[in-house]
């Protein structure tokens, strides 16, 4: 019996249990605590917007001002001459902000609430999910900042714009999933939070916020560097957002979509597995 137990214990994870066990469990526990999640979202939004005079308008004003500043620096000083460049940057800012906030917020979700976890049986994933959903709310509000650009440049919006929310959902889920992988280890190694925040700042310049997909393909052609660039999980969703809103065609190759799909699936499965297995042990010390 002992040998059989050892053999069973040493089997790969995907042999012992379905890879869907962790994702399904996390989804179920968050559905069960949906009331708490709503209260956490409301708390986070109130803490950010209830005090300022302009309130929720800051969710529109902030990305709008950022887009204008970036457009001025890179459009006038550097010499970008793309038509409706500020609108291009605005879309990049919204997409990147959602990904970066989901990533950094989830990474520190256990360290930020570690004291609370000692005295409650609330699933720890609830705090990560509520943070992700809060970022979704802010991103959808931020989309209204695009309206002035669309009117000014006379951009006609077609039915493909209904696909934009799916791009945002993908960005938030990827950022959150990567954060779920790191969060349990950040409890024992707090420097990981600072490292992730630094990587996010650097990643801003390596992602299509101020540059476009055609610029990337024009720079690297179809070589190895161009292929490897698709390992950046925000390239495809942000580019698709621009195509859907602006009516452009960036020409992402099939392997670009395949690589993003692989990254999305792998990060989601691995993130939920690691978080479900390690979060409690790291926080409580069991």
Buried (B, 14 or more C-beta within 10 A) or exposed (E): EEEEEEEEEEEEEEEEEEEEBBBEBBBEBBEEBEEBBEEBBEEBBEEBBEEEEEEBBBBBBBBBEBBBEBBEEBBEEEEBEBEBBBBBBBBBBBBBBBBBBBBBBBBBBBBBBBEEBEEEEBBBBBBBBBBBBBBBBBBBBBBEBBEBBBEEEEBEBEEEBEEBBEBBBBBBBBBBBBBBBBBBBBBEEEEBBEBBBEBBEEBBEEBBBBBBBBEBBEEBEEEEEBBEBBEBBBBBBBBBBBBBBBEBEBEBEEEBEEBBEEBBEEBBBBBBBBBBEBBBEBBEEE
